[in-house]
Amino acid sequence: MADDRQRVTVNILGVDYQIISDDDPERVQKIASITDKLIKDTKLASPMLSTMGAAVLSALNLCEELYRAKEQVNNYRAREDLYADSELTQQKLNRALARIDEEESINAILQSKYDKMADDLADTQDMLDEYKDKFTALRTEYELNKRTLTELQSKFLENQIELVKARKTLLDFDDEQ
């Protein structure tokens, strides 16, 4: 099986990051662009926040959205369970359909009920599929943001180390003077 992973360069807050993903590069770029805009918007809304603070606050906001989406998915799963419980009703319909030959007048009533339930179930399945897709997209976005946050934290630590080294070099230079 071929490895579909690709290296994609994205820019977030003026810093280039190499992302390795099996996702479509345009999609990765779009997610990075959304991440960049989200952090910039957070920074604009709260100018006193550090870049790290804005990234953390943005991550918290995304987690809140993800949590809400998970709650919605759970609510829809509960609804799906209710429809699964309708199996008993389906069995009753099947027994009634077996009497079709004997009772033509009952057929029209039972068929109408069956069609309504099938439509309701299809509508619910469509809604569930839509929320599953949204949940998957949110999960992907969450994972990308989580990786981005980790990379930002790593870069921050590297910059702190470089700053300490530069200060030491400057102090050593001053001592030599």
N, C-alpha and C positions, 0 to 999 in steps of 0.2 A: 504494500500500500504506500503510495507516494505521500511525502510530508507536505501538506498544504500550507504550512506556516510560512509567513512572509515577514520581513523586517520592514516596518513602516516608521518613518521619521515624523513625529508630531511636535508641535511647538505649543507650550503652555507657559504663559507669563514670560515670554521671551526666551525660554529655555527649550532647546531641542532634546527630545527623548526618543530613543529607539524602542519601538514596541514590536514584539514578535507575536504574531497572531495568525490564526487560520481564518480570521474574519476578512471580509472585503476591505481593502485598503481605504477606499472612499468612506466606508462606514467607520473605520477606526479614526480617520481624519475628522469626520463629523462629530464623533464622540469627544475627541480631544478638543475640538472647537467649542463644543457645548461646555466642557469642563473649564476651558479657559475663560469663556464668557461668564460662567457661573461664579468663578472665583473673582473675576474682575468686578462683576456686579456686586458681589458681597463686599469687596474692598471699597467700592464707590459708596455703598450704603453705610459702611462703617469705616471711614478713613483712618481712624485711630488703630484699627486692627493691623497686625503684622501680616505679611503675606502668608505665613504659616497659620496664623489665626484665621485668616479668610479661607484658607484651604480646609482647615478643620471645621469651621462653621459651615462651609459649603458641603463638606462630607456629612455633617450632622443633618443638614437639610435634606440631602439625598437619602440618608438613612430613614428619616422621617417619612419621606415619600414612599420608600420601599416598604416600610412597616405598614403604611396605610394600604399599599397595594396588596401586601400579604393578607391583611385583614379582609380586604375585598375578596381576594381569592378564597379565603376560608369561608366567608359568607356564601360565596357561590358554590363552594364544595358542599356546604351544609344544604343548600338548595338542591344540589345534585343528589345528595343522599335522600332527600324527601322524594325526589322523582324515582330513585331506585326503589324506595318503599312502595312505589305504585305498581310493583310487580304483581302484588296480590290483586290489584284492580285489573291488571292485564289478564290474569288467569280467569277472573270473573267474566271479562269480555270474551275470552276464548270459549268458555262454556256457553255463553249466550249465542255466540256465532255458530256453535254446533247445532243449535235449534233453528237455524235460519230456514231450513226446509219446512219445518212445522209451523213456524210463526213469521210470516212475511211482514206483518205490521211491526213486530219487535225489531226486525232487521234495520229498518230506517232509523229508529231511535238509537240502537246500539252503534250503528255505523257513524252517526253524527257525533256521539260521545267519543268514539275511538278516534275520529279525525281531529277533534278538538284537542284530545290528549297528545296525539302525535305532533300536532302543530306547536303546542306548548312545549313539548319535549325538544322539538327541533329548535325553537326559539331559545330555550334555555341552553341547549348544546352550543348554539351559535354564540351566545353570550359567554359561556364558559370558554370556548375556544378563543374568543377575543381577549378575555382576561388572562388566559394562559399565555397568549402571545405577549401581552403587555408585561406580565410577570417575568417572562423570559428576557424581554428587552431590559427591564429594570434590573434583573439579576446580572445581566451582562454589563450594563452600565455601572452597577455597584462594584463588580469585580474590577473593572477597568479603573474606576475612581479609587478603589482600594489600592491597586497596584501603583497608580499615579501618586497617591498620598505617600506610600512607602518610598517611592523613588524621590519624592520631594523631601521627605525626612532625611533620606540618605544624603542627598545633595546638600541639604542644610548643614548636616554634620560635617561633611567634607569641607564646606565653606568655613565653618567654625574652626576646623583644624588648620586650614590655610591661613586664616586670620591670626591665629595664635603663632604660627610659624613666622608670619610677616612681622608681627609685633616683636618676636624674639630677635629676628634679624635686625630690625630697627634699633632695638635696645643694644644689641651687640655692636652695631655700627656706632651708636652714640657713645658707648663705653670706649671704643677705639679712638674716638676723637678726643 
